[in-house]
Amino acid sequence: MDQKKVCVVTGAGGVLCSAFAKEMAKQGYAVALLDLNEEAAKKYEAEINASGGTAKAYACNVLELDVIRSVHESVLKDLGPCTVLINGAGGNNPKATTAHEYYEQGDEDRDDILTFFNIPKDSFNFVFNLNIMGILLPSQVFSKDMLGREGCSIINISSMNAYTPLTKIPAYSSAKAAVSNFTQWLAVHFAKTGIRVNAIAPGFFSTAQNKALLWNPDGSPTARTGKILAATPMGRFGEPEELLGALTFLTDPEKASFVTGVVIPVDGGFSAYSGV
């Protein structure tokens, strides 16, 4: 392992990825926090540095290759070459979310709500690209740092949607299935370079991105939340810290030295439960 370990985290201003960043700092990595919202990333930069770690925040749009390349040059200068890349940027958007779970008569003629028939192409493309191109492009850039070095790996963030699609969110579900497939593809592609590529598939965690789907404006749980918890044997949402065991295992170059191309669910039993 190189003396200086550097972890690059995209989407680092979010609830889950900020937890990843803080954990990697505890593991001795200098952490580059990349996020479209630089202010959010700087908040966690300050937290990590105040606790004795090393971190630096960067404004980054993971859909813009030139921007990623520019940020990469800054990270090289400020912290050094990337050892671990965590592709955490992603998410859904209300403009690609249908109002109904199931087809209802007349959906094909409605224009007052979003249905399967009128999801805008641009909205679907935005969500799909954010989740899959937002992994491809940073991987193309930062993986170059890892070639010929030991102890390097890429961690992608998949989802329970990759196993069984959830209703209402076709673009997000499709994209996360692509993330799991791409994780396997890239793991094979890099297998002889020593770069390991794996993914974590979180179950249900309450974050800013899914707040509107899970909670009513008054803070009460939505009907969707009731369905999720009923389908999760542990009967609750996960906490960000509960993803860290999978993260530290997959990024450990010794304990996970022969592990590549896997997607680990962290879901409270959701993927194992048939509903009966």
C-alpha positions as CSV (number, residue, x, y, z in Angstrom):
1,M,0.0,0.0,0.0
2,D,1.2,3.5,-0.8
3,Q,2.3,5.5,2.1
4,K,-0.1,8.2,1.3
5,K,-3.7,7.0,0.8
6,V,-6.2,9.2,-0.9
7,C,-10.0,8.6,-1.1
8,V,-12.1,10.5,-3.6
9,V,-15.9,10.6,-2.7
10,T,-18.4,11.9,-5.2
11,G,-21.7,13.1,-3.8
12,A,-19.9,13.8,-0.6
13,G,-22.2,16.5,0.6
14,G,-25.1,14.0,1.1
15,V,-26.1,12.1,4.1
16,L,-24.7,8.7,3.2
17,C,-21.6,9.8,1.3
18,S,-20.5,12.2,4.0
19,A,-20.6,9.3,6.4
20,F,-18.4,7.4,3.9
21,A,-16.0,10.3,3.7
22,K,-15.7,10.6,7.5
23,E,-15.1,6.9,7.9
24,M,-12.4,6.8,5.2
25,A,-10.7,9.7,7.0
26,K,-10.7,7.7,10.2
27,Q,-9.1,4.9,8.3
28,G,-6.2,7.2,7.5
29,Y,-7.1,8.4,4.0
30,A,-6.8,12.0,2.9
31,V,-10.3,12.6,1.5
32,A,-11.4,14.6,-1.5
33,L,-15.1,15.5,-1.1
34,L,-16.6,16.2,-4.5
35,D,-20.2,17.5,-4.8
36,L,-22.2,19.8,-7.0
37,N,-23.0,21.7,-3.8
38,E,-19.6,22.9,-2.8
39,E,-21.0,24.5,0.4
40,A,-22.3,21.1,1.6
41,A,-19.0,19.4,0.9
42,K,-17.1,22.2,2.7
43,K,-19.2,21.6,5.8
44,Y,-17.9,18.0,6.0
45,E,-14.4,19.1,5.0
46,A,-14.4,21.3,8.2
47,E,-15.7,18.4,10.3
48,I,-13.1,16.0,9.2
49,N,-10.2,18.5,9.5
50,A,-11.5,19.5,13.0
51,S,-11.4,15.9,14.1
52,G,-7.8,15.5,13.0
53,G,-8.3,14.1,9.6
54,T,-7.3,15.5,6.2
55,A,-10.0,16.6,3.8
56,K,-10.6,19.1,1.0
57,A,-13.9,19.9,-0.8
58,Y,-14.3,20.5,-4.5
59,A,-17.2,21.7,-6.6
60,C,-17.8,19.0,-9.2
61,N,-20.5,18.1,-11.7
62,V,-20.0,14.3,-12.3
63,L,-21.8,14.6,-15.7
64,E,-19.1,17.0,-17.1
65,L,-15.9,15.3,-18.1
66,D,-13.9,18.5,-18.4
67,V,-14.9,19.5,-14.9
68,I,-14.0,16.1,-13.5
69,R,-10.6,16.3,-15.2
70,S,-10.0,19.7,-13.8
71,V,-10.9,18.6,-10.3
72,H,-8.7,15.5,-10.7
73,E,-5.7,17.8,-11.4
74,S,-6.5,19.8,-8.3
75,V,-6.8,16.6,-6.2
76,L,-3.4,15.4,-7.5
77,K,-1.9,18.7,-6.5
78,D,-3.5,19.0,-3.1
79,L,-3.6,15.5,-1.9
80,G,-2.0,13.1,-4.3
81,P,-3.2,10.2,-6.6
82,C,-6.5,8.5,-5.9
83,T,-6.3,5.2,-4.0
84,V,-10.0,4.6,-3.5
85,L,-12.8,6.1,-5.5
86,I,-16.3,6.0,-4.0
87,N,-18.9,6.8,-6.7
88,G,-21.7,8.1,-4.5
89,A,-23.2,10.8,-6.6
90,G,-26.7,9.9,-7.9
91,G,-30.3,10.0,-6.9
92,N,-33.9,10.4,-8.3
93,N,-35.9,13.5,-9.3
94,P,-39.6,14.2,-8.9
95,K,-39.8,15.0,-12.7
96,A,-39.1,11.3,-13.4
97,T,-41.5,10.0,-10.8
98,T,-44.9,8.8,-11.7
99,A,-47.9,9.8,-9.6
100,H,-49.4,6.3,-9.6
101,E,-47.9,3.0,-8.7
102,Y,-50.1,1.1,-11.1
103,Y,-51.7,2.1,-14.4
104,E,-55.1,3.8,-13.8
105,Q,-57.7,4.2,-16.5
106,G,-57.1,7.5,-18.3
107,D,-53.5,7.9,-17.4
108,E,-52.6,7.9,-21.1
109,D,-54.6,11.1,-21.6
110,R,-53.7,13.1,-18.5
111,D,-51.4,16.0,-18.5
112,D,-52.0,17.3,-15.0
113,I,-49.9,14.7,-13.3
114,L,-46.8,12.6,-14.3
115,T,-47.7,9.1,-15.7
116,F,-45.7,6.5,-17.5
117,F,-47.0,8.0,-20.8
118,N,-45.8,11.6,-20.2
119,I,-42.5,11.3,-18.3
120,P,-40.3,13.8,-20.2
121,K,-37.5,12.3,-22.1
122,D,-35.1,14.9,-20.6
123,S,-36.2,14.1,-17.1
124,F,-35.7,10.3,-17.6
125,N,-32.3,10.9,-19.2
126,F,-31.2,13.2,-16.4
127,V,-31.9,10.6,-13.7
128,F,-30.5,7.7,-15.7
129,N,-27.3,9.6,-16.6
130,L,-26.8,11.0,-13.2
131,N,-26.7,7.5,-11.8
132,I,-24.7,5.6,-14.5
133,M,-22.7,8.3,-16.3
134,G,-22.0,9.8,-12.9
135,I,-20.1,6.6,-12.2
136,L,-18.6,6.0,-15.6
137,L,-17.0,9.4,-16.0
138,P,-15.3,9.7,-12.6
139,S,-14.1,6.1,-13.0
140,Q,-12.5,6.9,-16.4
141,V,-10.6,9.8,-14.9
142,F,-9.6,8.7,-11.4
143,S,-8.8,5.0,-12.2
144,K,-5.8,6.1,-14.1
145,D,-4.2,7.0,-10.8
146,M,-4.6,3.4,-9.6
147,L,-2.9,1.6,-12.5
148,G,0.3,-0.1,-11.4
149,R,-0.3,0.6,-7.7
150,E,-1.3,-1.7,-4.9
151,G,-4.4,-1.5,-2.6
152,C,-6.6,0.4,-5.0
153,S,-10.3,-0.1,-5.4
154,I,-13.5,1.5,-6.7
155,I,-16.8,1.4,-4.8
156,N,-20.0,2.1,-6.6
157,I,-23.3,2.7,-4.9
158,S,-26.1,0.6,-6.2
159,S,-29.6,0.1,-4.6
160,M,-32.3,-2.4,-3.8
161,N,-33.9,-1.1,-7.1
162,A,-31.2,-3.0,-8.9
163,Y,-32.6,-6.3,-7.6
164,T,-36.4,-5.6,-7.9
165,P,-37.5,-2.2,-9.3
166,L,-39.6,0.0,-7.1
167,T,-42.9,1.5,-8.4
168,K,-43.0,5.1,-9.5
169,I,-39.3,5.5,-10.3
170,P,-38.5,3.8,-13.6
171,A,-35.4,5.9,-14.5
172,Y,-33.8,5.4,-11.1
173,S,-34.5,1.7,-11.0
174,S,-33.2,1.1,-14.5
175,A,-30.1,3.1,-13.8
176,K,-29.3,1.3,-10.5
177,A,-29.6,-2.1,-12.3
178,A,-27.1,-0.7,-14.8
179,V,-24.8,0.3,-11.9
180,S,-24.7,-3.3,-10.6
181,N,-24.0,-4.6,-14.1
182,F,-21.3,-2.0,-14.8
183,T,-19.7,-2.8,-11.5
184,Q,-19.3,-6.4,-12.6
185,W,-18.1,-5.4,-16.1
186,L,-15.5,-3.0,-14.7
187,A,-14.3,-5.6,-12.1
188,V,-13.5,-8.0,-14.9
189,H,-11.9,-5.3,-17.1
190,F,-9.5,-4.3,-14.3
191,A,-9.0,-7.7,-12.7
192,K,-5.5,-8.1,-14.0
193,T,-4.4,-4.6,-13.0
194,G,-5.1,-5.2,-9.3
195,I,-7.9,-2.6,-9.1
196,R,-10.8,-4.2,-7.4
197,V,-14.3,-2.9,-8.2
198,N,-17.3,-3.6,-5.9
199,A,-20.6,-2.0,-5.0
200,I,-22.8,-1.5,-1.9
201,A,-26.6,-1.7,-2.4
202,P,-28.3,0.2,0.4
203,G,-31.8,-0.7,1.4
204,F,-33.9,2.1,2.7
205,F,-32.4,5.1,4.3
206,S,-34.1,8.4,4.9
207,T,-32.1,11.1,3.0
208,A,-32.8,14.5,1.5
209,Q,-33.3,12.9,-1.9
210,N,-36.1,10.6,-0.9
211,K,-37.7,12.8,1.7
212,A,-40.8,13.7,-0.4
213,L,-41.5,10.0,-1.1
214,L,-41.1,8.9,2.5
215,W,-42.6,11.7,4.6
216,N,-45.6,14.0,4.4
217,P,-45.1,17.8,4.8
218,D,-46.2,17.5,8.5
219,G,-43.5,14.9,9.2
220,S,-45.8,11.9,9.3
221,P,-44.8,8.8,7.3
222,T,-46.3,8.3,3.8
223,A,-48.2,5.2,2.7
224,R,-45.0,4.3,0.8
225,T,-43.0,4.4,4.1
226,G,-45.5,1.9,5.5
227,K,-45.0,-0.4,2.6
228,I,-41.2,-0.2,2.9
229,L,-41.1,-0.9,6.6
230,A,-43.6,-3.8,6.2
231,A,-41.3,-5.3,3.5
232,T,-38.1,-4.8,5.6
233,P,-37.9,-7.7,8.2
234,M,-36.0,-5.5,10.6
235,G,-38.9,-3.1,10.5
236,R,-37.0,0.2,10.3
237,F,-34.9,2.4,8.1
238,G,-31.1,2.0,8.1
239,E,-28.7,4.5,9.7
240,P,-25.8,5.8,7.6
241,E,-23.3,4.3,10.0
242,E,-24.7,0.8,9.2
243,L,-23.2,1.0,5.7
244,L,-19.7,1.5,7.0
245,G,-18.9,-2.1,7.8
246,A,-19.4,-3.1,4.2
247,L,-17.4,-0.1,3.1
248,T,-14.4,-0.7,5.3
249,F,-14.4,-4.4,4.3
250,L,-14.6,-3.8,0.6
251,T,-11.9,-1.1,0.7
252,D,-9.5,-3.2,2.9
253,P,-6.7,-4.3,0.5
254,E,-5.9,-7.3,2.7
255,K,-9.2,-8.6,4.0
256,A,-10.9,-8.1,0.7
257,S,-7.9,-8.8,-1.6
258,F,-9.8,-11.6,-3.5
259,V,-13.2,-9.8,-3.6
260,T,-14.1,-8.0,-6.8
261,G,-17.3,-7.7,-8.8
262,V,-19.7,-8.2,-5.9
263,V,-22.7,-6.1,-4.8
264,I,-23.4,-6.3,-1.1
265,P,-26.9,-5.5,0.1
266,V,-27.2,-3.6,3.4
267,D,-30.9,-3.7,3.7
268,G,-32.3,-5.1,6.9
269,G,-33.4,-8.2,5.1
270,F,-35.5,-6.5,2.4
271,S,-33.9,-8.5,-0.5
272,A,-34.5,-11.8,1.4
273,Y,-38.1,-11.3,2.2
274,S,-40.9,-12.6,-0.1
275,G,-43.6,-10.8,1.8
276,V,-45.0,-14.1,3.2
